[in-house]
């Protein structure tokens, strides 16, 4: 007779047997879990023989294993599933419907103990598994009974949980090690700028200008061509050649590049100018202005100028070119960048009584060497007579241009103390050796300078009549008197006339909006500097710095919002997020009065400030950082040391003149990345000379050196 059995552990097997008195002749055990299934086999035999079963017996009630000496029948089927990981407790199917737990009488039995065969519930199984007590566990260990693992037993669950915790901990530990290692590598290597790409050129073949064009391209301006270079592909994308050559017939010979003479602004010695818009590259040549499509290099426009170019300035709206076409004859041309249309107006400057320095000159007039020598040797009375002059100057002002006509009304040159009076000699001081040495050196420098200059400086407090006329647009002229040499600064919506300790603010139609009295005059180097301005217009606020104070004026009313005392400011710029970055110095107001005083012990040094634009609150200050540059979220600053160091043996006037990366004789040049939140330096890059040009684009830096264009790059997050 064939008997098929399904054990409680899930194993299925079958065997042939000849019943004796309607029962199994020997005991039968599960081949997987060793459970005694003889009762199940007897029940099946009784059902097949037609004899009623004495009682309902569970299908695979596990019982204790009888002694090994007892013979067994070998199971013939191997259709079983491993009992070590049952999918769920045996449940009601393995127990009588009315069976209850031996310990928890109110709980239904889910299985039977593998040792004592007592019914157990899920709560017992959660504690002991397929056993009912510690005693049965001990008995199973003594007899060598293999007990299947119940997956929901507390110890099993706990072990499984701790195993996962161990695995997760190992992974976390590995990640921490990798993170720390990566951070150390990033801090000392990855975040440091390194040479990423380089273009080298032979002598006299280097570009005049280089800058980033997008993420993977460079724009290079050569004397005879414009080139877009692909960094990834390491090749030129396109080249656009210039056809115009400079007229150098009245100049000394200059080394040629091949057969092409380098185009330049021959009268003023200025190289071709480049200005980029979104889609076009504008090139200003001596007698033409060209535009090229940035993507293809195709020439899109040629604009002929009425004469040889004398000056060039670009704003967001237009290009302004002053052309010199002959003695006392010039023209102002405005090229609208949106439409490409050009408008020219002839100008007839007011005759001058003398030649002035280059920055004061009308377009196209150069100072002669004889005049410069004569001026330097002239007496004070002769200098006063020389001040009686009339001259004109042209300023581009966005939607139009300004002709500033200046006529002196009352000459007045005054001399003011620029150095402290000499005190007791430091040689007699009873101080330490180091302090005494510093005092002696300082005294020697000051004595030398005092003997040369008399310890005074000359200040022009002459009265000038200034007339402002608008070119390229109809507007009523404005005329008034100012004290001190005048200068006009053009901004986006307003223009500012500065003279002495007064500033006059106009709209673009010459309507005076307000005037402001200054605490200190504007620094001379700013008054006559091309392209530099002490003003910044932003969000209906005019930020302005004189020699000692940064002031925020409300536009158009002129109401003072705040003032920030800081001596020696050279530049202000906005990050577009409500903050101003201010390049200033550690000088004091006393240094303005005694600007020629030499300092060795208390050297004037540059400082970078971050200021809240609305309130004027200083958020942080960082020392020995000169020129600041912003590129998106990145803040860079530069530091220039000439010889012994920054500002060594200098007064304020000398120190301000040296705080520029383009200063001659530079020996030690550094670029710093500055944390915008704290002002701390995150890294520095050193070069043993000042680059001709620097461009910043996010985490990339372009350096134009003598015969090389070098790109630095660093990792960032």
Beta strands, then each sheet from edge to edge (+ up, - down):
strand 1: 2-6
strand 2: 12-16
strand 3: 111-112
strand 4: 119-120
strand 5: 194-200
strand 6: 209-213
strand 7: 217-221
strand 8: 225-230
strand 9: 235-241
strand 10: 264-265
strand 11: 270-271
strand 12: 273-276
strand 13: 280-284
strand 14: 288-293
strand 15: 299-304
strand 16: 308-314
strand 17: 318-326
strand 18: 329-336
strand 19: 342-347
strand 20: 390-397
strand 21: 400-410
strand 22: 413-417
strand 23: 456-460
strand 24: 463-471
strand 25: 478-483
strand 26: 486-490
strand 27: 495-499
strand 28: 502-506
strand 29: 512-517
strand 30: 535-538
strand 31: 541-545
strand 32: 549-554
strand 33: 560-565
strand 34: 571-574
strand 35: 579-585
strand 36: 606-612
strand 37: 618-623
strand 38: 628-631
strand 39: 634-641
strand 40: 668-674
strand 41: 681-687
strand 42: 693-697
strand 43: 700-704
strand 44: 708-713
sheet 1: 1+ 2-
sheet 2: 3+ 4-
sheet 3: 5+ 44- 43+ 42-
sheet 4: 6+ 7- 8+ 9-
sheet 5: 10+ 11-
sheet 6: 12+ 13- 14+ 15-
sheet 7: 16+ 17- 18+ 19-
sheet 8: 20+ 21- 24+ 25-
sheet 9: 22+ 23-
sheet 10: 26+ 27- 28+ 29-
sheet 11: 30+ 31- 32+ 33-
sheet 12: 34+ 35- 36+ 37-
sheet 13: 38+ 39- 40+ 41-
end
